Amino acid sequence: MTTPELVLGPMMRYVDQTSASIWVETRDNARVTVAAGAGQWEARTFAVHGHHYALVEVDGLEPGSVTPYTVAVNGVPVWPEPGTGFLPPVIATLKPGKPLRLAFGSCRTSVPHDGSGNRSHGVDALRAYALEMSSGGKEPWPDLVAFLGDQVYADSTSEQMQEFIKARRDITEPPGEELKDFEEYAHLYNLAWSDPANRWLLSTLPSAMIFDDHDIRDDWNASRSWREAMEDTDWWHGRIVAGLASYWVYQHLGNLSPQERAADVIWQKITSHRGDSEPDISTELDSFAERADQDPETYRWSFCRDFGDTRLLVVDSRAARNLDPEHRALLDDAEMDWLDARMRGGFRHLLVATSLPFLLPMGLHHLEAWDEAVSEGAWGKIPARFGEKLRQAVDLEHWGAFQESFRRVAAMAEDVADGGRGPAPDSVTFLSGDVHFSYVSEVERTAGSRIIQAVCSPIRNPLPRVMRSFGAVMSYGLATPIGALAARSAKVPDPPFRWSGIKGPWFDNNLACLEVVPEGLKLWWQRGVVEGGDNLNPRLERVAELTVAPRRTAGNAAVAPS
């Protein structure tokens, strides 16, 4: 009998002051042991469609400690792998009172890191960051990296993924080159997370994740007609069930604290299992995924983390939509109530992470508001059909395309910033991705806290140059007044406030970082740069940076040169 191997991971997921959650995928049924310092912790794998996973809960750690760890499968050491040249993986618990340092970004494709892959998809900013971290360089180590959507692309697959699909089924039959089932999702996640440098990074740096459309399919839940068209196919049901089931295993499970996991119905099925055999939750997980898709109020993908004087809210802006034309909303009532209850003052900074930018460049915002109104019949039935086609063709389905939801969250943000929900923070900052260009915008206010939008996209999936020009045009110049006129022609009310860009846009592959510093909220963006043709060892380079200072001490952001 062969010794079970480590297929994927370990991945450092939820970490607080005294505990850490470490996720792995193994080749077979196994017991997984994590050893750190003088302690050992163990978990049995659980099975999903022939794959084996474990999440080891490490507890009783010292706050602010940094402890090297090892992983064994059935008593055989499997991590760290010898001879890689990377630093030992560590568990770094949160230190009480330490200001938050966070990395974030979205949209990362899984293609090789050689010259061909770098030419077609650019240098992987996450990998460049990993190489910088593993070298012990000057770049400060963050407390968390937040992946804000499109961690995998289930609808636009690489050559490597397509070869796997061809070996299993006829790729000329629907869904073709797109993913079909859990087995294909499992392979896609393996492609995304198995590069040695990124794998090392994810074994040490705690991570939090939320999906966006490409984790499932482009324009996922853009509108009711989009959903009806998908449900008319003979493959969509299997796809959405596999997508949400695999998301729970690979991404969402590690977002949860030990207390939140204990309350999770699927985790309860795993932990309640008795005996030496591993629990197989395939049936329960598929039923759960189907239910979560059909009735989003039965499960919450959003989550909230407090890091001392900073609150991080991570919001599901895809699965929790209400697509009923009479009650159209980007967040359904239950999700909006959840967000409303947690949009509170009393923190130095309130961070709201949503895969879709809350504040698009104003020209794009007006265009989306106009298209929503037209698509819902403001100009009659024939223009409505045109509006729906346009919505799906150019992805007009962000917050601006759900005006009622946008206005409700805008009111929450202003109420927090004005001190109506407890002591006003220094800033209310929305963190987002999705649009494949990065920028920073600010709401135009003369008093109260600053309201900021910071976008980092993509980590690795740059826009074609013609689309970059479109993004730039829609960000500046006449786009805003023309868009406003179009929105008014469809009787869309003006936004509750105005905002404008204070940095960007730029289109490189990037990973962004933020840090709470005495001067305010410091943000910077970094990319990988290849020198001398060495595609496998890119250098990390800073693209842009700025510090958002509290209004009471400075009227404008102090912007450092790019």
C-alpha positions in Angstrom: 0.0 0.0 0.0 1.4 3.4 -1.0 1.7 6.2 1.5 -1.0 8.9 0.9 0.5 12.0 -0.5 -0.2 15.7 -0.1 -2.1 16.8 -3.2 -2.6 20.5 -2.4 -1.7 22.7 0.5 -1.1 23.2 3.3 -2.9 26.5 3.2 -2.9 28.8 6.2 -6.5 30.1 6.5 -8.2 31.6 9.5 -5.7 32.8 12.1 -6.5 34.8 15.3 -4.5 35.5 18.4 -4.4 31.9 19.7 -5.5 29.6 16.9 -4.9 28.8 13.2 -6.8 26.7 10.7 -4.6 24.7 8.2 -6.3 23.2 5.1 -4.9 20.3 3.0 -6.0 18.0 0.2 -4.5 14.4 0.4 -4.3 11.6 -2.1 -6.3 9.2 0.0 -8.1 8.7 3.3 -5.7 9.8 6.0 -4.9 11.4 9.3 -3.2 14.7 9.0 -1.0 16.0 11.8 0.4 19.5 12.3 3.3 19.9 14.7 4.3 23.4 15.9 6.6 24.1 18.8 5.9 21.5 21.5 2.3 20.8 20.3 0.7 18.5 17.9 -2.9 18.7 16.4 -4.6 16.1 14.2 -7.6 15.8 11.9 -9.1 13.0 9.9 -9.9 13.7 6.2 -13.4 13.9 4.8 -14.3 12.8 1.3 -16.1 14.7 -1.5 -16.6 12.9 -4.9 -13.4 10.8 -4.4 -11.2 13.7 -3.1 -9.9 13.9 0.4 -9.6 17.0 2.6 -8.7 17.9 6.1 -8.8 21.1 8.1 -6.5 21.0 11.2 -7.5 23.3 14.0 -4.4 24.4 15.9 -5.2 26.1 19.2 -3.6 27.2 22.4 -1.0 29.4 20.7 0.6 32.5 22.2 -0.6 35.8 20.8 1.9 37.5 18.5 4.0 34.4 18.2 5.7 33.1 15.0 6.2 29.4 15.1 7.5 27.1 12.4 5.3 24.1 11.7 5.4 20.8 9.8 2.7 18.6 8.3 2.6 14.8 8.3 0.1 12.5 6.5 -0.4 9.2 8.3 2.8 9.8 10.3 4.9 10.5 7.2 6.3 14.1 6.9 5.1 15.8 3.8 5.6 19.6 4.5 7.9 21.5 4.2 9.3 19.8 1.1 13.1 19.4 1.4 15.4 21.3 -0.9 13.0 24.0 -2.1 15.1 26.9 -0.9 12.0 28.6 0.7 11.9 29.7 4.3 10.2 27.4 6.8 6.4 27.8 6.9 5.2 29.4 10.1 2.1 30.1 12.0 2.0 33.8 12.8 -0.7 34.6 15.3 -2.2 38.1 15.6 -0.6 40.4 18.2 -3.0 42.4 20.4 -2.9 46.1 19.5 -0.9 45.6 16.3 -2.2 47.8 13.5 -3.6 45.7 10.6 -1.5 45.1 7.5 -3.5 43.5 4.6 -2.8 42.4 1.0 -5.6 42.2 -1.5 -6.5 41.7 -5.1 -8.6 39.7 -7.6 -8.7 38.0 -10.9 -5.9 35.5 -11.3 -5.6 33.0 -14.2 -3.7 29.7 -14.0 -1.2 29.5 -16.8 2.6 28.6 -16.8 5.0 31.2 -15.5 7.4 30.8 -18.4 8.0 33.3 -21.2 4.9 32.2 -23.1 2.6 32.5 -20.1 4.1 35.9 -19.2 3.6 37.2 -22.7 -0.1 36.1 -22.8 -1.1 36.8 -19.2 1.6 39.0 -17.8 3.8 38.3 -14.8 1.9 36.8 -11.8 1.9 39.5 -9.2 1.2 37.0 -6.5 4.2 34.9 -7.4 6.5 37.9 -7.6 5.2 38.8 -4.1 5.9 35.2 -2.9 9.4 35.3 -4.2 10.0 38.6 -2.4 8.6 37.3 0.8 10.6 34.0 0.6 13.8 35.9 0.1 13.5 37.7 3.4 13.4 41.0 1.7 12.3 44.4 3.1 8.6 44.0 2.1 6.6 43.9 5.4 4.7 40.6 6.0 0.9 41.2 6.0 -1.5 39.7 8.6 -3.8 38.5 5.9 -4.3 38.4 2.1 -7.9 38.9 0.9 -8.6 37.4 -2.5 -11.6 39.3 -3.8 -13.0 37.1 -6.6 -12.1 35.1 -9.7 -9.6 32.9 -7.8 -10.2 30.4 -10.6 -11.7 30.8 -14.1 -14.3 28.0 -14.7 -15.5 29.5 -18.0 -12.3 30.6 -19.7 -9.9 27.7 -19.3 -6.2 27.3 -20.0 -4.7 24.8 -22.4 -3.6 22.7 -19.4 -7.2 22.6 -18.1 -8.6 21.8 -21.5 -6.3 18.8 -21.9 -7.7 17.4 -18.6 -11.2 17.9 -19.9 -10.5 16.2 -23.2 -9.2 13.2 -21.4 -12.6 12.8 -19.6 -15.3 13.8 -22.0 -16.1 15.1 -25.5 -15.1 18.8 -25.3 -17.2 19.6 -28.4 -20.4 18.9 -26.4 -21.7 21.5 -23.9 -20.3 22.9 -21.7 -17.3 22.5 -24.0 -14.1 24.0 -22.7 -15.9 25.2 -19.6 -16.0 23.2 -16.3 -18.7 20.6 -15.9 -18.4 18.9 -12.5 -16.6 18.7 -9.2 -13.7 16.6 -10.6 -12.9 19.4 -13.1 -13.1 22.0 -10.4 -10.7 20.0 -8.2 -8.2 20.0 -11.1 -8.6 23.7 -11.7 -7.9 24.5 -8.1 -4.8 22.3 -8.3 -3.6 24.3 -11.3 -4.3 27.5 -9.5 -2.5 26.8 -6.2 0.3 24.2 -6.9 3.1 26.5 -8.2 5.9 26.0 -5.7 6.3 29.7 -4.8 2.6 30.4 -4.5 2.1 27.2 -2.6 4.8 28.2 -0.1 3.2 31.7 0.3 -0.2 30.2 0.9 1.2 27.8 3.5 2.4 30.8 5.6 0.3 33.8 4.8 -3.3 33.6 6.2 -5.9 34.1 3.5 -9.6 35.0 3.2 -11.6 34.6 0.0 -14.9 35.6 -1.7 -16.1 34.5 -5.1 -16.9 36.6 -8.2 -18.6 35.6 -11.4 -15.7 33.6 -13.1 -15.4 31.3 -10.1 -18.8 30.1 -11.5 -19.4 31.7 -14.9 -19.1 35.1 -16.6 -22.0 37.4 -15.6 -23.2 35.0 -12.9 -26.6 36.3 -11.7 -26.3 39.4 -13.9 -30.1 39.4 -14.3 -33.2 37.3 -14.2 -33.0 36.6 -18.0 -29.4 35.5 -17.7 -30.3 33.1 -15.0 -33.3 31.8 -16.9 -31.1 31.2 -20.0 -28.7 29.2 -17.9 -31.4 27.1 -16.3 -32.7 26.2 -19.8 -29.5 24.4 -20.6 -28.9 20.7 -19.7 -25.6 21.4 -18.0 -26.1 24.4 -15.8 -27.5 22.6 -12.8 -24.5 20.4 -12.5 -22.2 23.3 -13.0 -23.6 25.5 -10.3 -23.8 22.7 -7.8 -20.2 21.7 -8.4 -19.1 25.3 -8.4 -20.7 26.1 -5.0 -19.8 22.7 -3.5 -16.1 23.1 -4.5 -16.1 26.7 -3.3 -17.2 25.6 0.1 -14.4 23.1 0.3 -11.6 25.0 -1.3 -12.4 28.6 -0.3 -15.2 29.2 2.1 -14.4 26.7 4.8 -11.1 28.4 5.7 -12.8 31.8 6.0 -14.7 30.6 9.1 -13.5 31.0 12.7 -13.6 27.8 14.8 -16.9 29.1 16.4 -18.4 29.8 12.9 -17.4 26.4 11.7 -19.0 24.8 14.7 -22.3 26.4 13.7 -22.0 25.4 10.0 -24.3 22.6 9.0 -21.9 20.8 6.6 -19.0 21.0 9.2 -21.3 19.5 11.8 -21.9 16.5 9.5 -18.1 16.1 9.3 -17.4 16.5 13.0 -20.3 14.3 14.1 -18.9 11.3 12.3 -17.8 8.5 14.5 -15.4 5.6 13.7 -12.1 5.2 11.9 -13.5 5.7 8.4 -13.6 9.1 6.9 -17.0 10.8 6.4 -18.2 11.1 2.8 -20.2 14.3 2.5 -20.7 14.3 -1.3 -24.5 13.9 -1.2 -25.0 16.4 1.7 -22.7 19.0 0.1 -24.4 18.8 -3.3 -27.8 19.2 -1.7 -26.6 22.1 0.3 -25.1 23.8 -2.8 -28.3 23.3 -4.8 -30.3 24.8 -1.9 -27.9 27.8 -1.5 -28.3 28.6 -5.2 -32.1 28.3 -5.3 -32.7 30.0 -2.0 -29.7 32.3 -1.1 -31.2 33.3 2.3 -30.5 29.7 3.5 -26.8 30.3 3.7 -24.4 33.2 4.1 -21.1 33.5 2.3 -20.2 36.9 3.6 -18.1 37.2 6.8 -16.8 39.8 9.2 -13.4 40.0 10.9 -12.2 42.5 13.5 -8.5 43.3 13.8 -8.1 45.5 16.8 -9.3 49.0 15.8 -10.1 47.9 12.2 -13.1 46.0 11.0 -13.1 44.0 7.7 -16.4 43.2 6.1 -16.3 40.7 3.2 -19.5 40.9 1.2 -21.0 38.3 -1.2 -22.2 40.4 -4.1 -23.0 37.4 -6.4 -25.0 34.6 -4.8 -27.1 36.8 -2.5 -28.8 38.8 -5.3 -32.5 39.1 -5.7 -33.3 39.0 -9.5 -37.0 39.5 -9.2 -37.8 42.6 -11.4 -40.2 43.8 -8.7 -37.5 43.6 -6.0 -34.2 43.6 -7.9 -31.3 43.9 -5.5 -27.6 43.2 -5.5 -28.0 42.1 -1.9 -31.3 40.4 -0.9 -33.1 41.5 2.3 -31.3 39.1 4.6 -27.9 40.0 3.3 -28.6 43.7 3.4 -29.8 43.4 7.0 -26.6 41.5 7.9 -24.4 44.3 6.3 -26.5 47.0 7.9 -26.0 45.5 11.4 -22.2 45.5 10.9 -21.6 48.8 9.2 -20.7 50.5 12.5 -18.4 53.1 13.9 -16.2 52.7 16.9 -13.3 51.5 14.7 -10.4 53.5 13.4 -11.0 52.1 9.9 -14.0 50.3 8.4 -13.0 48.2 5.4 -15.8 46.8 3.2 -14.4 44.2 0.7 -16.8 43.5 -2.2 -15.6 41.9 -5.4 -17.4 44.5 -7.5 -16.3 48.1 -7.0 -18.9 50.0 -5.1 -17.7 53.3 -6.7 -17.0 52.7 -10.4 -15.6 55.7 -12.3 -18.7 57.9 -12.5 -19.1 57.6 -16.3 -19.4 53.8 -15.9 -21.7 54.2 -12.9 -24.1 56.4 -14.9 -24.0 54.0 -17.9 -24.9 51.0 -15.7 -27.7 52.9 -14.0 -29.1 53.9 -17.4 -28.8 50.4 -18.7 -30.6 49.0 -15.6 -33.5 51.4 -16.1 -33.7 50.6 -19.9 -33.4 46.9 -19.3 -36.2 47.0 -16.8 -38.5 48.8 -19.3 -38.0 52.5 -18.8 -38.1 53.1 -22.6 -40.4 50.2 -23.5 -40.1 46.5 -24.4 -37.9 46.7 -27.5 -35.2 49.0 -25.9 -35.4 46.7 -22.9 -34.2 43.8 -25.0 -31.4 45.9 -26.3 -30.5 47.0 -22.8 -30.4 43.4 -21.6 -28.1 42.4 -24.4 -25.8 45.3 -23.7 -25.8 44.5 -20.0 -24.4 41.0 -20.6 -22.2 42.0 -23.5 -20.1 44.5 -21.6 -20.7 43.4 -18.0 -22.9 46.3 -16.9 -23.9 44.5 -13.6 -22.0 46.1 -10.8 -23.4 48.1 -7.9 -24.4 51.0 -10.3 -26.7 48.5 -12.1 -28.6 47.9 -8.9 -29.5 51.4 -7.9 -31.7 50.6 -4.9 -28.9 48.5 -3.3 -26.3 51.1 -4.2 -28.3 53.9 -2.5 -28.9 51.8 0.6 -25.3 51.0 1.1 -24.3 54.6 0.3 -26.6 55.8 3.0 -25.0 53.3 5.5 -21.5 54.5 4.5 -22.4 58.2 5.0 -24.2 57.5 8.3 -21.0 55.7 9.6 -18.8 58.5 8.3 -21.0 61.2 9.9 -20.9 59.5 13.3 -24.5 58.2 13.2 -23.5 54.7 14.1 -21.1 55.2 16.8 -17.8 57.2 16.9 -16.9 58.1 13.3 -13.9 56.2 11.9 -11.0 57.9 10.1 -12.1 56.2 6.9 -14.7 54.0 5.3 -12.8 52.2 2.6 -14.3 49.9 0.0 -11.8 47.3 -1.3 -12.6 45.7 -4.7 -11.4 44.0 -7.8 -13.2 42.6 -11.0 -12.7 45.4 -13.5 -9.1 44.6 -14.6 -7.7 48.0 -13.8 -6.7 49.6 -10.5 -7.6 53.0 -9.1 -8.5 55.0 -6.1 -11.6 57.3 -5.8 -13.0 59.4 -3.0 -16.5 60.7 -2.2 -16.5 64.5 -2.3 -17.3 65.5 1.3 -16.5 68.6 3.4 -17.0 67.0 6.8 -17.0 63.6 8.6 -14.9 60.6 7.7 -13.4 60.0 4.3 -15.1 57.5 2.0 -12.6 55.8 -0.3 -12.8 53.2 -3.0 -9.5 51.2 -3.6 -9.4 48.7 -6.5 -6.8 46.1 -7.3 -7.4 44.0 -10.4 -6.0 41.9 -11.9 -3.5 39.8 -10.1 -2.8 38.0 -13.3 -5.2 38.6 -16.2 -4.6 41.9 -18.0 -7.1 43.6 -20.2 -6.4 43.7 -24.0 -5.0 47.1 -24.9 -8.2 48.1 -26.8 -10.2 47.5 -23.6 -7.7 49.5 -21.6 -8.4 52.5 -23.7 -12.2 52.0 -23.1 -11.6 51.9 -19.4 -9.5 55.0 -19.4 -12.1 56.9 -21.6 -14.9 55.9 -19.2 -12.9 57.1 -16.2 -12.2 60.6 -17.3 -13.3 63.6 -19.5 -16.8 63.8 -21.0 -17.9 60.3 -19.9 -19.3 61.5 -16.6 -21.6 64.3 -17.9 -22.7 62.3 -20.9 -23.4 59.3 -18.7 -25.4 61.5 -16.3 -27.5 62.8 -19.1 -28.2 59.3 -20.4 -29.2 58.2 -16.9 -31.5 61.2 -16.4 -33.1 60.4 -19.8 -34.2 57.1 -18.3 -35.4 58.9 -15.1 -32.6 57.6 -12.9 -32.1 60.0 -9.9 -28.7 61.5 -9.5 -26.4 59.6 -7.1 -26.6 60.6 -3.4 -23.1 62.0 -3.6 -20.3 62.7 -6.1 -16.9 61.0 -6.2 -13.8 61.4 -8.3 -10.5 59.7 -8.9 -7.4 60.5 -6.8 -5.2 57.9 -8.3 -5.2 55.8 -11.5 -6.3 54.0 -13.5 -3.4 51.6 -14.2 -3.6 48.3 -15.9 -0.7 46.2 -14.7 -1.1 42.8 -13.0 -0.9 44.0 -9.3 -1.2 42.9 -5.7 -2.2 45.7 -3.4 -1.4 46.2 0.3 -2.7 48.5 3.0 -1.4 49.3 6.4 -2.9 51.2 9.3 -0.1 53.8 10.2 -0.1 56.8 12.5 -0.6 59.1 9.5 -3.7 57.3 8.3 -4.3 54.4 5.9 -1.3 53.6 3.7 -2.0 51.8 0.4 0.4 50.6 -2.3 0.3 48.5 -5.4 3.0 46.1 -6.7 3.7 44.2 -9.9 6.3 41.6 -11.0 9.0 42.7 -13.4 11.1 40.3 -15.5 14.7 41.3 -16.0 17.3 39.6 -18.3 14.8 37.1 -19.6 14.5 35.3 -16.2 10.8 34.7 -16.4 10.8 32.4 -13.3 12.3 34.9 -11.0 10.5 38.3 -11.4 11.4 41.3 -9.3 8.7 43.0 -7.2 8.2 46.7 -8.2 5.9 49.3 -6.6 3.5 50.8 -9.1 1.6 53.4 -7.0 1.2 54.4 -3.4 -0.7 56.9 -1.3 -1.7 57.6 2.3 -5.3 58.5 3.2 -5.0 60.9 6.2 -7.9 61.6 8.5 -9.8 64.7 7.5 -9.3 66.3 10.9 -5.5 66.5 10.2 -5.4 66.8 6.4 -7.8 67.8 3.8 -6.4 65.6 1.0 -4.6 62.3 0.5 -0.9 62.6 0.5 0.0 61.0 -2.8 3.5 59.7 -3.3 5.0 59.7 -6.8 4.5 56.5 -8.8 
